[in-house]
Amino acid sequence: MSSEKVRIAIEDDIKLGLVPLYLCATLGTTTCGAVDPIAELGKVAREYKLWLHIDADYAGSACICPEFRHYLDGVELANSFSMNPHKWFLTNMDCCCLWIKEPKLLVDSLSTDPEILRNKASKSKAVVDYKDWQIALSRRFRALKLWIVIRRHGLANLRYHIRTDIGMAKRFEGLVAKDERFEIVVPRTFALVCLRLKPKHEAEGTELNCKLLDAINSSGRAFMTHAVLGGIYVIRCAIGTTMTEQHHVDALWKLIQEKADVLLMGSDRIKS
């Protein structure tokens, strides 16, 4: 997301009499793992007094590794930040971490204070009443399972998990790049690779890769998903589960090649 384009959009809204109030920057988009320029967007948010939220649901986990923390440059300008440990941090569904710079703003919006809920601990502020941080009065103890993950694996092992996944994704990206029939559609940032089988004619690209994806998933040997980036249908290889190892990634690539061989052979027969 370009800060200049955001600025133009904000100005256009103001001219129409609208009041821009919220800007969301993403650290690792769902479709392709892209990263928004947080520092630049943060300056725009401050200039126009917008609430800046950072959606780091996917790639926020990677920032436990020092080499990826530069993606957080400008995070001090954010009003809130969220990440999902259940996506890449070895934590069971569901678990979302939300940080807010000024919790009072959230509490003032969602707090309830009926007589039945009043008690000395809450009144004296001796405890944090999380009922005031959400719509529902009760909540599941999701923090416990994240605490257990951190205690069980420790910092070194969690970093190893992230780095290993990214390493396997980098290797997979290299395998794809060596096969001239395929292309990497967007640069890989973390452990998500977006690829496609090159069509002879661009108009055939979506149908060709849709058939390839169906063939891969129908085999029962792997499961992949797709996305559409700039009008281009791509196949997504997302590495991040607990038990994935290098031989699984190599086997996936062989499967993709096998299905591509069959698909291209059938296509050539039809045309001939």
C-alpha positions as CSV (number, residue, x, y, z in Angstrom):
1,M,0.0,0.0,0.0
2,S,1.5,3.3,-1.1
3,S,1.5,6.1,1.4
4,E,1.1,8.6,-1.4
5,K,-2.0,6.8,-2.8
6,V,-3.4,6.7,0.8
7,R,-2.8,10.4,1.2
8,I,-4.7,11.1,-2.1
9,A,-7.6,8.9,-1.1
10,I,-7.8,10.6,2.3
11,E,-7.9,14.1,0.6
12,D,-10.5,12.9,-1.8
13,D,-12.7,11.7,1.1
14,I,-12.3,15.0,3.0
15,K,-13.3,16.9,-0.1
16,L,-16.5,14.8,-0.2
17,G,-17.3,15.8,3.4
18,L,-16.3,12.4,4.8
19,V,-14.2,11.9,8.0
20,P,-11.3,9.4,7.5
21,L,-10.6,7.8,10.9
22,Y,-8.9,4.4,10.5
23,L,-5.9,3.1,8.5
24,C,-4.8,-0.5,8.5
25,A,-1.3,-1.6,7.5
26,T,-0.6,-5.2,6.9
27,L,2.5,-7.2,7.8
28,G,2.2,-10.3,5.6
29,T,-1.0,-10.1,3.5
30,T,-3.1,-13.3,3.2
31,T,-2.8,-13.6,-0.5
32,C,0.9,-13.2,-1.0
33,G,2.7,-12.2,2.2
34,A,3.3,-8.6,1.2
35,V,4.4,-6.0,3.8
36,D,3.1,-2.4,3.9
37,P,5.5,0.4,4.7
38,I,4.5,0.9,8.3
39,A,6.7,4.0,9.0
40,E,5.4,5.9,6.0
41,L,1.8,5.0,6.6
42,G,2.2,5.9,10.3
43,K,3.3,9.4,9.4
44,V,0.2,9.8,7.2
45,A,-2.0,8.5,10.0
46,R,-0.5,11.0,12.4
47,E,-0.9,13.9,10.0
48,Y,-4.6,13.2,9.5
49,K,-5.2,11.9,13.1
50,L,-6.2,8.5,12.0
51,W,-6.2,5.3,14.1
52,L,-3.4,3.2,12.7
53,H,-3.8,-0.6,13.2
54,I,-1.2,-3.1,12.1
55,D,-2.6,-6.4,10.9
56,A,0.3,-8.8,11.5
57,D,-1.9,-11.9,11.8
58,Y,0.3,-14.0,9.6
59,A,3.8,-12.7,9.6
60,G,3.9,-11.1,13.1
61,S,5.3,-14.4,14.4
62,A,8.4,-14.0,12.2
63,C,9.4,-10.9,14.0
64,I,10.5,-13.0,16.9
65,C,13.7,-13.4,14.8
66,P,15.9,-10.3,14.8
67,E,16.5,-10.5,11.1
68,F,12.9,-9.8,10.3
69,R,12.2,-7.0,12.8
70,H,13.0,-4.3,10.3
71,Y,9.5,-5.0,8.8
72,L,8.2,-3.4,12.0
73,D,10.0,-0.2,11.5
74,G,7.5,2.6,12.5
75,V,5.5,0.3,14.8
76,E,5.8,3.0,17.5
77,L,3.3,5.0,15.4
78,A,0.6,2.4,15.7
79,N,-2.5,2.6,17.9
80,S,-3.0,-1.1,17.9
81,F,-1.3,-4.3,16.7
82,S,-2.6,-7.8,16.3
83,M,-1.1,-11.2,15.4
84,N,-2.5,-14.8,15.3
85,P,-0.2,-17.3,17.0
86,H,-2.4,-20.1,15.7
87,K,-1.2,-19.3,12.1
88,W,2.5,-19.8,12.5
89,F,3.5,-20.0,16.1
90,L,2.6,-23.6,17.0
91,T,-0.5,-22.6,18.8
92,N,-3.9,-24.4,18.5
93,M,-6.9,-22.6,17.0
94,D,-7.9,-20.0,17.9
95,C,-5.6,-17.5,19.5
96,C,-5.2,-13.8,18.6
97,C,-2.9,-11.3,20.4
98,L,-4.1,-7.7,20.4
99,W,-2.0,-4.8,21.7
100,I,-3.5,-1.4,22.2
101,K,-1.5,1.8,22.9
102,E,-4.3,3.4,24.9
103,P,-6.5,0.6,26.4
104,K,-8.7,3.2,28.1
105,L,-10.2,4.1,24.7
106,L,-11.3,0.5,24.2
107,V,-12.6,0.2,27.7
108,D,-14.5,3.4,27.5
109,S,-16.3,2.1,24.4
110,L,-17.1,-1.5,25.7
111,S,-17.2,-1.3,29.5
112,T,-20.4,-2.2,31.4
113,D,-21.0,-1.6,35.1
114,P,-24.2,-3.1,36.3
115,E,-24.6,-3.5,40.0
116,I,-24.3,-7.3,39.8
117,L,-20.8,-7.1,38.4
118,R,-19.4,-4.6,40.9
119,N,-16.7,-5.8,43.2
120,K,-13.8,-4.4,45.3
121,A,-11.0,-5.8,43.0
122,S,-12.5,-4.1,39.9
123,K,-13.2,-0.9,41.7
124,S,-9.7,-0.6,43.1
125,K,-8.2,-1.4,39.7
126,A,-6.4,-4.3,41.3
127,V,-7.3,-6.5,38.3
128,V,-7.8,-6.1,34.6
129,D,-11.4,-6.6,33.8
130,Y,-11.2,-8.1,30.3
131,K,-15.0,-8.0,30.1
132,D,-14.5,-4.3,29.4
133,W,-12.3,-5.1,26.4
134,Q,-14.9,-6.9,24.4
135,I,-18.7,-7.2,23.8
136,A,-19.2,-10.5,25.6
137,L,-18.7,-10.6,29.4
138,S,-16.8,-13.8,29.5
139,R,-13.9,-15.1,27.4
140,R,-11.9,-18.3,26.9
141,F,-8.4,-18.4,28.5
142,R,-6.6,-18.3,25.2
143,A,-3.5,-16.8,26.8
144,L,-2.9,-20.1,28.6
145,K,-2.2,-22.1,25.5
146,L,0.2,-19.5,24.1
147,W,2.0,-19.4,27.5
148,I,2.3,-23.2,27.3
149,V,3.7,-23.0,23.8
150,I,6.3,-20.4,24.8
151,R,7.3,-22.4,28.0
152,R,7.4,-25.7,26.1
153,H,9.4,-24.6,23.1
154,G,11.4,-21.6,24.3
155,L,12.8,-18.7,22.3
156,A,15.4,-20.7,20.4
157,N,13.1,-23.4,19.2
158,L,10.4,-21.0,18.1
159,R,13.0,-19.1,16.1
160,Y,14.2,-22.3,14.6
161,H,10.6,-23.2,13.6
162,I,10.2,-19.9,11.8
163,R,13.6,-19.9,10.1
164,T,13.2,-23.5,9.0
165,D,9.9,-22.8,7.4
166,I,11.3,-19.8,5.6
167,G,14.3,-21.9,4.5
168,M,12.0,-24.6,3.0
169,A,10.0,-21.9,1.2
170,K,13.2,-20.4,-0.2
171,R,14.2,-23.9,-1.4
172,F,10.8,-24.5,-3.0
173,E,11.0,-21.1,-4.7
174,G,14.4,-22.1,-6.1
175,L,13.0,-25.3,-7.5
176,V,10.2,-23.5,-9.2
177,A,12.6,-20.9,-10.7
178,K,14.6,-23.7,-12.3
179,D,11.6,-25.0,-14.3
180,E,11.0,-22.8,-17.2
181,R,7.4,-23.9,-17.5
182,F,6.6,-22.1,-14.2
183,E,7.1,-18.6,-12.8
184,I,7.1,-17.0,-9.4
185,V,4.4,-14.3,-9.7
186,V,5.4,-12.1,-6.8
187,P,8.6,-12.0,-4.7
188,R,8.6,-14.3,-1.6
189,T,8.9,-12.5,1.7
190,F,8.3,-15.2,4.3
191,A,7.2,-18.8,3.9
192,L,4.5,-18.2,1.2
193,V,5.3,-18.8,-2.4
194,C,3.0,-17.7,-5.2
195,L,3.5,-19.5,-8.5
196,R,1.8,-20.5,-11.7
197,L,2.2,-22.6,-14.7
198,K,2.9,-20.3,-17.7
199,P,0.2,-20.4,-20.3
200,K,1.0,-20.2,-24.0
201,H,-1.7,-17.5,-24.2
202,E,-2.4,-15.2,-21.2
203,A,-6.2,-15.6,-21.6
204,E,-5.7,-19.3,-20.8
205,G,-3.8,-18.7,-17.6
206,T,-6.6,-18.9,-15.1
207,E,-8.2,-22.1,-16.6
208,L,-4.8,-23.8,-16.9
209,N,-3.7,-23.2,-13.3
210,C,-7.2,-23.9,-11.9
211,K,-7.0,-27.3,-13.5
212,L,-3.5,-27.8,-12.1
213,L,-4.6,-26.9,-8.6
214,D,-7.6,-29.3,-8.9
215,A,-5.3,-32.1,-10.0
216,I,-2.9,-31.5,-7.1
217,N,-5.6,-31.4,-4.5
218,S,-7.5,-34.3,-6.0
219,S,-4.5,-36.5,-5.6
220,G,-4.9,-36.5,-1.8
221,R,-1.1,-36.1,-1.5
222,A,-1.1,-32.4,-0.9
223,F,-3.5,-29.4,-0.4
224,M,-2.8,-26.0,-1.9
225,T,-4.9,-22.9,-2.3
226,H,-5.1,-20.1,-4.8
227,A,-5.3,-16.3,-5.0
228,V,-5.8,-13.7,-7.7
229,L,-3.0,-11.0,-7.8
230,G,-3.5,-8.1,-10.2
231,G,-5.9,-10.2,-12.2
232,I,-3.5,-13.2,-12.3
233,Y,-4.6,-16.6,-10.9
234,V,-1.8,-18.0,-8.8
235,I,-1.3,-21.2,-6.7
236,R,-0.1,-20.6,-3.2
237,C,2.4,-22.8,-1.4
238,A,2.2,-21.9,2.3
239,I,4.7,-23.6,4.6
240,G,4.1,-23.4,8.3
241,T,2.6,-26.5,9.9
242,T,4.2,-28.2,12.8
243,M,5.4,-31.4,11.2
244,T,6.4,-30.2,7.7
245,E,9.9,-31.2,6.7
246,Q,12.1,-30.8,3.6
247,H,11.2,-34.1,2.1
248,H,7.5,-33.0,2.2
249,V,8.4,-29.9,0.2
250,D,10.4,-31.8,-2.3
251,A,7.6,-34.4,-2.7
252,L,5.1,-31.5,-3.3
253,W,7.2,-30.1,-6.1
254,K,7.5,-33.5,-7.8
255,L,3.7,-33.8,-7.5
256,I,3.2,-30.4,-9.1
257,Q,5.6,-31.3,-11.9
258,E,3.8,-34.6,-12.5
259,K,0.4,-33.0,-12.7
260,A,1.7,-30.3,-15.0
261,D,3.2,-32.9,-17.3
262,V,-0.1,-34.6,-17.6
263,L,-2.0,-31.4,-18.1
264,L,0.3,-30.0,-20.7
265,M,0.4,-33.3,-22.6
266,G,-3.4,-33.4,-22.7
267,S,-3.5,-29.8,-23.9
268,D,-1.1,-30.5,-26.7
269,R,-3.1,-33.5,-27.9
270,I,-6.3,-31.5,-28.0
271,K,-4.7,-28.8,-30.1
272,S,-3.1,-31.3,-32.5
